[in-house]
Amino acid sequence: MTPIRLTDSQLQEVLQAARMVPFDLRQAFLEQLAVELRDKALGDGLVRRVAYEVARAITWDTRRSAVG
């Protein structure tokens, strides 16, 4: 996979969103985020929005699995 170039502020947003994700799922978070951002024009708003969407989805799925 080709590396994604992020600005310092975009990386900060990714790191902030990653804090929502359980430690053992952070690799999955980063992999899914890379898939979602691939081939997109990476603006600060897009990176922030997608990072939080992926973090919420992974966190939500983990909670649902634990309850079910």
N, C-alpha and C positions, 0 to 999 in steps of 0.2 A: 504494500500500500504506500502511496506517495505521502510524505509528511505534509501536514497542514501548517502553513505559516500563520502564526497569530501575533498580533501586537501585544505589548505588555498589558494594556488595559483589557484586551480580549482574554489573555491568559488569566488575568485576575478574576474575570467573570467565571471562567471555567473552574478555577480552583474554588471559588465561592460556592458554585453550584455543587461541586463534588463533595462539599462538607455535608450536604443533605443525604448523601448516599452512604449506606453502611460500608465500612472499610473493605470487607471481603468482596464487595460488588463494584468497587471503583474501576477495576480493569474493564469490566463489562460496560460501565458507564462511558469510559473513554473510547472504547471500541465503537459503541453505538453512536456516540457523538461524532466521531470521525466519519462514519457512514452517512450520517445525516448532513454533515457539512461538505461532503465531497462534491466538487464541481459547482460550488455556489460562490457568488461574490461575497466575501466575508466582511461585512460591516459590523461595527460594534453591537448594534441592536440585534442583528440576526444571530450572532454568536451567543449573546446573552439569552435571547429567547429560546433558542434550540437547546442550549446547555441546561436551562431550568426545566424545559419540557422533558428532556431525556432523564434528568435526575428525578423528577416527579414520577415519571412512568416506571422507572426501576424501583423506586421506593414504594409506590403503590402496589406493584406486582408482588414485591416481597411481603408487604403487610397482608395482602389478600391470601397469599400462599400460607402464611403463618396461621391465619384465622381458619382457613378452609381445611 
